[in-house]
Structures are given as C-alpha cells and as structure tokens.
Amino acid sequence: MTSREEHQTLREMLGSLALGHLTAAEADRVQAHLDGCAECRAELAEVASVVPLLDRVDPVTFASPASPPADLGARIRAAVAAEPPRTDDLAHRRTSRHARPGRTRSRLVVAAAAVLVVGVGIGGVVGRATAPPEPAAAPGPYEPITLEEVGDVDLVVDEAGLVPHTWGVELAMDGAGFTEGAVYRAKFRDEQGRLQPAGRFLGTGAAEMSCSLQSGVLREDVQEVVVVDEQGRTVLRSAL
C-alpha cells in the first residue's frame, strides 16, 4: 500500500508525466502507482486534457504579466469590513470561547495577514497542495482537545481543537514557548497506528502564535494527536 507521503509525491508528478518530462524510471514509478489508484488516474485524465491547449499559449504574453488594479487593496479591505460576522467559522468559535485581552493585538495581526494573502493570491494559486478546496457544506463542530507536554519541555498551549471536514481534519492550536525558528511537525495517529503528517510550523519563542494545520485523514480515523520537534521527539500528545 502506498503511504500518504508517497501518494502525494507521485500525485505531484502527474503533470510532468502528461508533458513527457519524466525519465523512464520515474514514469514507470508513477505508472505503477496509477495502476492501483483510481483517484490519481482521474486526476491524470484531467491534466492530460489540458496539455493540447498549451500549444495555443503565446510565451510573449508572460514577458509583461498583468498588474492588479491600483485600488485592489482598498476594495479587499472594504469587502472584508462589509462582510457580516459568521458564527460558524473556526476563528469565531476560538475567539468567543477563549477571549483574552492580552491577545487582541496578535489576532489583529493574523487578520491583517489574511487580507494580504488574499491580495497576493490574485492571478495565482493560494493554498496547500494537500488540501482540496473547502466544500460548500460547513465544517463540523469544533472539538476542544488537551495537548499534554511530553518530557522535559516548557510549552504553553492556551487552546487546541479539531475541526472535521469532508476532506480530512484540521488542528487549531494557540500557544507559546516553542523554540524560536525551530520547525515542529504535527501528526495524527490513525486506527492502524500509523502517523499521518498534518503540517509544520515555526516556533516563535515567548511570543504567542496561532496556527491551523491540516491532514487528509478523516476525524473518525484519528486516535491520537502528536507534535514532534526537529529531532523527531514527541513534545505534545493528546489521546482521543
């Protein structure tokens, strides 16, 4: 059985396969995966259907890419300001459940960053390659969890919780004390005992941080949540 990491790696090679850019060994490796993966076969069919259209693209047009309108930032800010508050989204649930005066500034910074991401994303693709677009249906209920420290660590987790989606599960976490600049990885242990990756984040030292990590494993298959440091040592754990 192909692991999730291997599946993702081979999935990212489908475009090169359709364009004929793979070596013979690489093509054989992808083809062997395709023989047993209906999902990737369907995706390859979609990619292959676009290849003939590439001949119609004029490379000269890429020399002078279109620039966004000068008032784009103002329009985005106005649209965000006019948007009515939602009571079913993750940010609202986390803020209303655990509002802390000292954290107002950090949440405003996160909101500002979100606006910038929207602006930068115009004309491109924004998002994780491992997470498909959010379905029309609302995400499931926010499920608070307790992440306990493991070993000799001094971490503070103000809040953590899971949000189930149709495509997988999301881990939301607020905390501090993670070594500044160090890379930490979140993982979900499934019902077969395998650790499935759920993304990485950088430690911010004493500064508070808020992160949202995602995995394709479904919530009902998650038996444990773990966070490991750069050496692979478990520093946080939550048995579900």
ABEGO torsion letter per residue (X at the ends): XBBAAAAAAAAAAAAAAAAGABBAAAAAAAAAAAAABAAAAAAAAAAAAAAAAAAABBAAAAABBBBBBAAAAAAAAAAAAABBBBAABAAAAAAAABBBAAAAAAAAAAAAAAAAAAAAABGBBBEBAABBBBBABBBBBBBBBBBBBBEBBBBBBABBBBBBBAAEBBBBBBBBGBBBGBBBBBBBBBAAGBBBBAEBBBBAEABBBBBBBBBABBAAABABBBBBBAAGBBABBBBX
